[in-house]
Amino acid sequence: MSTTTHHLTTPPAPWKSTFLSHLSKLDSPEFVLSTVTPAPKGSTVPYLPRLRYCIYRGMWAELPENKHNDAPMNERVYESEMPTFTSDVRMHKILEIFASGAGHGNESQSQGSGGGGPVEAVWWIKEVSTQWRIKGAAFVVGTDIEGDGDESSGVRTVKSEVGARMRVVKEGGEKSWSWETELTGHFGNCSPGMRGEINFDPDVSPRRRCIDKGILGSWKNPPPGTPVEKEPDQDHQLGQKVTDLNDPIARANFRVVIIKPEEVEQLDLSDPAKARRFKYTFVSKSGPKNETVGEWETEELWP
């Protein structure tokens, strides 16, 4: 069950509804994610950027309805403005998220939940000629997020940092909400065939179908980035389909990554003569009862 106890008093972000409306126009809500990695020895700079395409999987705690998802689901107890995507723990970006965080996590620590490294995500919505840029910290949710025994420092970090931005929308339901159930729900939303088609429309585009079909099996692929000369074992082959929500190999590699935004920029180029740029910054302040409250400050900038 959830051990999160502290949630900031934060109103809905002023940019959220427009952002989601724009994403709904995409066949597939792909975005570019940037992380940083330590530069090689002898380099004149300490870090180098790393970029790749990912697929937006909804806001954390707001898993999209999907009639093909057989996984148990949490009730809608929380809402947030924290975008999610799924990944494989064996991918370089997971270690980069850990290593660049305040705790400077190593490879061993990156096998569990934690992280906190800086990231930036960028969407270009051609249909409305608008670019969205989200800057913040990324946190990884793994299979250790709930269970028996003492929680790791990484688990505590995720629950503290992410939990603070989870806004309660159903009072009294907090104790029944489960991090593990939410993780499994994301896993079920990425299963083979129609089950993996997470879309904002009932009609799924052929492009989206191609991207998501069989993605659940990817967590049983050979180790990413290893030479093809190294023949993988029978449990790690390309093209596998997974139907078991508790498949031990796929679940061991599966991760949900949550982006906790600190700054969001919206660049509207739909009318070049009246181009507009907005910056939304999250700030924490002291409330009337000396409690910590969060809010989004809006500033319009020249594009």
N, C-alpha and C positions, 0 to 999 in steps of 0.2 A: 504494500500500500504506500501511498504518498507520505513522505516524511517532510515535505516542504511545509513550513509554518509561517513564513514571512512573505507577504505580497505587498509591493508598493501600491499606494493609492494613485492610480494613473488613469486618466480619461482615455478614450479611444484616440489613436493617432489621427491627425487631420488629413494625412495623406493616404490612409489605408484603403478607403472605399474607391478612390480614383485609381490607385495602383492595381487593385484586384479587378476593377472594371477593364483596365487596359490589358491585363494578362488574359482575360477571358476572350480576347480577340485573336489570340495566338493559337495556331494548330497545336503547338507544343511549347510550353512556357520555358524554353531553354534560356540559360543565362551564362555569362562568363564569370567564373569565380577565380579570384587571385589570392594566393597565399605567398609567404616568403620562406626561403630556405637558406641555411648558412652557405656563404660563398666558399669555394675551394680555398685551400691554403695558398697563400701568396697573392690572393685577390686584393685589389685596392678598395673594395667595398665589403662590408660585413655580411650583407644579405643579397640574395637575388630573387626576382619575382618569378612566380610560377602560375600559369593560367591554364584553365581547361573549361570545357562546357559541362554544365550540370543541368538537371531538370528540377524545377521548383515542384515541391510535393505538398504545398499547402502551408498555412501558418501552424506553428506548434500548438497542440491541444485543440485544433480545429480540423481534424482529419476529414477530408471530403467524403461524403456518402458515396458508396460504391456497392451496388447490389451483387457484384461478383466477389466481394471480399467476405470470406467465411470466418475471418478472425474475430475474436471477441472485441467489443468496442467500449470505450468509456462513454459515459453520458457527457453531454456538453456542459461541463462544470466551469471550465475556464475558456478564455479567449486571449489572443495575444497578437502582437505585430512582429513575430519572429519567424521569418521564412525558414523552411526546412528543405533538405535534399537527402538522398540516400547515397551510401558509399560502401566500399569494401575496406575493411581494416588493413588490408594488404596494400592499398593504394598509398602513394607517397604523400598525398595531401593530408592524410590522417596524422602521420608523424609530424608533418610541418605545422599543423594546428596545435599539437602538443608542444613541440620544441620551441615555438615562437611565443608561447604564452608566458604569463608571469612565473609559473612554476618550472619552466624550461624542461618539460617532460622528456624522458628518454623513450627508446623503442619499447622497452618492457612496460612502462606506464601507458603507452599509447594503445596497448591491447585492451584496455578497459575504457570506462567513461572518464571524461575530463576534457582537457584542452584549454581553450580560452585565447588562442592566438588571433592576431588581427587578420581580417579578411575584407575583401571588397567584392560586391556582386553587381553586375551591370546587365540590364535588359535594354534592348532596343525594340520598341513597339512600332514597327513600320506603319501599321494601319492608322496610327494617330500621330506619327512623327514625333514620338516622345522617348527620351532616354531616362531610365531610372537607375540611380546609383545608390547602393546601400553599403555603408561602411560600419564595421563593428567588430565584435569578437565571435568566434565560432566555438561551439561546445558539442562534444561527441557523446551520444547515448549508445551504450553497449549492453551486453547481456548481464553485466554486473550491477545495473542500475537499481535493482531490487533483489532481495534474497536474504538468507539467514546469515548471521554473523555481523561483524563490524563493517561499516561502510568505509570504502577507501577515501582518501582525500579527494580523488577525482570525482567520485560520486557526490560527495558533499559539495564540491565546487559547482557541479552542474545543477544540483537541486537548489543551491543558494542563488547562483547568478541567473539561471533561467527562471526559477520559481518566483523571483522578485518581479518579473515582468509578466507573470501569468495573472490575468485579471479575473476575479471570481464573478461568474454570471449566474451561478446557481448556489445560493447560500445553503450550507448544510451538507453539500455533496462532496466537500473536499476530502473527507476521510475515505470515501469509496473510490476516489480517482486513483488510478495506478499508472506509474511510469512504465512498468513492464507491459501492461495492456496496451498503452499507446505505442510502444515500440513494436509489439506484435502486430498491431493494426496497420502500421506502416509496412511491415513485412508482407502482410496479406494483400496490401494494395499494389504490390509489385510482383504478384505471381504471374504465371504464364497465361498467355492468351488474353481473353477479355478481362480477367481478374486484374491484370496489370494496367489496364487502360484508365488512368486517372484523368478525367477531363472535366471541364466546367460545363460542357454541353452534353446532352444525351446522345448526339450524333458524333461519334469519334472519327476523326479524320484518318485517311489511310497513312499519312505521315506519322501520326501519333501511334497508330497501331503497329507500324514497323519498328518504332523506337522502343515501345514497351513490351512487345510480345516476347515472352520467355525471359524477361530480365531477371526473374528470381533465380534462374539457373546460373546466372553469371557469377553468383557467389560460390559456385562450385567449379569455376574455371581454373585452369592452371595458374600458379602464382603470377600476378601481373608484373611485367617487366623482366621476367627471367628468360634466358636464351631458349629458343625452341629446340636446341640440341638436347636439352635436359628433358627427357621424356617424363611427363607427369604420371602419377599413379592412376588407377581406374576411378578413384573417387573425385579426381580433379581433371575433367575433360570439358572441351567446348561443346556447346549445344545441348546441355542437359536441361531437363525440365523438372521443376520441383513442385510438388503438390502438397507436401507435408509441411504444415506451419511450424513444426518443431524439428525439421531436418537438422541434425546436429552440425553438419559441416557448413551448410548455408547460413544458419543462425550464428555460428561462431564468427563468421566473416562479416555479417550484415551490421551496418551502422546507420543511425539517423544523425545528421548533423544539423544543429540549430544555429542560425545566425541571430545574434542579439544586437540590433541596430543601435548605433549612437548618433549617426547622422544619415539623413536621406536627402538626395537631390533629385528634383524633377526638372528636366529640361524640355520645354515644349517648343518644337520647331514647326508646328503645323501651319503657322503663318509667319514667314520670314520677316515681314514688316513689323510684326508684333510678337516676336519670339520672347518667351518668358522663362525665367529660371527661379525655382524656389528651393531654399535649403531649410530642412526641418532638423532641429537639434534636440536630443533628449537631455534634460537636465533634472537633477534631484534637488529638492528644496525642503526646508523645514515647514511643516504644516502648522495650523493653529493650535494643535495640542502637542507641539514639538515632535510629531511623528514625521518620518521621511515620506515625502510625496514626489511623484514624478510627473513631468509635463513635457510637452513638445513645444519648442519655440519656433516660430516661422519667420523667415526673412526672405524677401524677394531680392534677387541679385540681377545684375546685367548678365545676359547669356554669354 
